């Protein structure tokens, strides 16, 4: 293990970093749930302005959901820059959490 990797491991194992990582995980789930709920209600792509997004972190979470193929990112319309739709996989995760009453 290099000195850099050693330092990263030390930082990663701190309580504050673990809290940050858990928070990112929880926020990504909340964001997927919001997209799935609105999509199920409307049957339409969810415009970005319907999502409660603040700062750089939200952009990262949306990119993570797209990268994980849980949502798709589509061009927006005259009111939004982008729209998001859940994929079949994203909807399946959402429905499984509903059944478990995890959300």
C-alpha positions as CSV (number, residue, x, y, z in Angstrom):
1,X,0.0,0.0,0.0
2,X,1.4,3.4,-0.9
3,X,1.6,6.4,1.5
4,X,-1.3,8.0,-0.5
5,X,-3.5,5.0,-0.1
6,X,-2.6,4.7,3.5
7,X,-3.7,8.3,4.1
8,X,-6.9,7.9,2.2
9,X,-7.7,4.8,4.2
10,X,-7.2,6.7,7.5
11,X,-9.4,9.6,6.3
12,X,-12.1,7.2,4.9
13,X,-12.3,5.4,8.3
14,X,-13.1,8.5,10.3
15,X,-16.5,8.9,11.7
16,X,-17.2,12.1,9.8
17,X,-16.3,10.5,6.5
18,X,-18.5,7.5,7.3
19,X,-21.3,9.9,8.1
20,X,-20.8,11.8,4.8
21,X,-20.8,8.5,2.8
22,X,-24.0,7.3,4.5
23,X,-25.6,10.7,3.9
24,X,-24.8,10.5,0.2
25,X,-26.3,7.0,0.0
26,X,-29.5,8.1,1.8
27,X,-29.8,11.2,-0.4
28,X,-29.4,9.1,-3.6
29,X,-32.2,6.8,-2.4
30,X,-34.5,9.8,-1.6
31,X,-33.8,11.2,-5.0
32,X,-34.6,7.9,-6.8
33,X,-37.8,7.6,-4.7
34,X,-38.9,11.2,-5.7
35,X,-38.3,10.4,-9.4
36,X,-40.1,7.1,-9.2
37,X,-43.1,8.5,-7.3
38,X,-43.7,11.4,-9.7
39,X,-43.1,9.2,-12.7
40,X,-45.7,6.7,-11.5
41,X,-48.2,9.5,-10.8
42,X,-47.7,11.2,-14.1
43,X,-46.3,8.6,-16.5
44,X,-43.9,11.3,-17.7
45,X,-40.3,12.2,-17.4
46,X,-39.7,14.2,-14.2
47,X,-38.4,17.7,-14.9
48,X,-35.3,18.8,-13.0
49,X,-37.2,21.7,-11.4
50,X,-39.6,19.3,-9.7
51,X,-36.7,17.8,-7.7
52,X,-35.3,19.3,-4.6
53,X,-31.8,19.8,-5.7
54,X,-29.2,22.0,-4.0
55,X,-25.6,22.4,-4.9
56,X,-22.9,20.3,-6.4
57,X,-23.9,17.2,-4.4
58,X,-27.3,16.9,-6.0
59,X,-25.7,16.9,-9.5
60,X,-23.3,14.2,-8.4
61,X,-26.2,12.1,-7.0
62,X,-28.2,12.5,-10.3
63,X,-25.1,11.4,-12.3
64,X,-24.6,8.4,-10.0
65,X,-28.3,7.3,-10.5
66,X,-27.8,7.6,-14.3
67,X,-24.4,5.9,-14.2
68,X,-26.0,3.0,-12.1
69,X,-28.7,2.8,-14.8
70,X,-31.4,3.5,-12.2
71,X,-32.6,6.6,-14.1
72,X,-32.2,8.1,-17.6
73,X,-31.3,11.7,-18.3
74,X,-33.2,13.3,-21.1
75,X,-33.3,16.7,-22.7
76,X,-35.8,19.0,-20.9
77,X,-38.5,21.1,-22.3
78,X,-39.2,24.8,-22.3
79,X,-39.4,24.8,-18.5
80,X,-36.5,22.5,-17.6
81,X,-33.0,21.8,-18.6
82,X,-33.2,18.0,-18.1
83,X,-35.7,15.4,-17.3
84,X,-35.3,12.1,-15.5
85,X,-37.1,8.8,-15.8
86,X,-36.6,5.7,-13.8
87,X,-35.4,2.6,-15.6
88,X,-37.0,-0.7,-15.1
89,X,-34.2,-1.6,-12.6
90,X,-34.8,1.7,-10.8
91,X,-38.6,1.1,-10.6
92,X,-37.9,-2.5,-9.4
93,X,-35.7,-1.2,-6.6
94,X,-38.3,1.4,-5.7
95,X,-41.2,-1.2,-5.6
96,X,-39.1,-3.6,-3.5
97,X,-38.4,-0.8,-1.0
98,X,-42.2,0.0,-0.9
99,X,-43.0,-3.7,-0.2
100,X,-40.4,-3.8,2.6
101,X,-41.8,-0.5,3.9
102,X,-38.3,0.8,3.8
103,X,-39.5,4.2,2.4
